[in-house]
């Protein structure tokens, strides 16, 4: 009798173990092919929008996106930690030796202030002096930078110049605070009337306002016309000599399609 009870108990344990293992396997493996994308936090919201629509049409694919900064995305693509790296700046000559560069659109860099600020327009000279020397622009006395490695920071520093034509990029140090994420810059500026920052035009929302630069508004039309000078490319990087997975290639093809381009335009970027 005891032997029979032992056998029944053993069978129940085995059945329970099989069931539990099956459940855990089903929960831990969706069966979808994953495409890993890392990099620019400015580009992240746009790629997320594109991925959302792509996944609706390709239910067997999961696009995993991490905003970590342009330099990190480029480094990840170089070492194979992701299939696609996101950069909000053009790739450097050295980087192009190992990476393919795919420009998907152009984006403006909006200079932002608090909604309560009376400031409506700034000159490049004024912005240069604020970030280089801490010289206030009216009540604005605290500049906010993106952290090193940010493509937005690289673009901003290269394009903002003083009257002599010197750019912020030439300086070893800048005044003000550093923020890792686009969202952090928006939160900081939205919370104080004396703060100025800069973000991707596509990330602009009603929590802050963009000021004109040298009398020109930050708009898609002015970027297309070339009159608004703070603009840069949005680039996707893939490793040379490496064949992308079918899903990664399909996603790139989707971005280049008319539907993908329409999503990019609706987001506020320029093709």
KAPEPE-V372482 format. One record per helix or strand of 3 or more residues. SS is the DSSP state (@ for helix, = for strand). FROM is the first residue (numbers start at 1). TO is the last residue. If there is no record, write none. Layout:
# KAPEPE-V372482
ss | from | to
SS | FROM | TO
SS | FROM | TO
This chain:
# KAPEPE-V372482
ss | from | to
@ | 2 | 28
= | 33 | 39
@ | 41 | 57
= | 61 | 67
@ | 70 | 79
= | 84 | 87
@ | 95 | 97
= | 99 | 114
@ | 124 | 133
= | 142 | 146
@ | 151 | 159
@ | 168 | 170
= | 177 | 179
@ | 182 | 190
= | 195 | 200
@ | 201 | 203
= | 208 | 210
@ | 220 | 225
= | 231 | 239
@ | 246 | 256
@ | 258 | 267
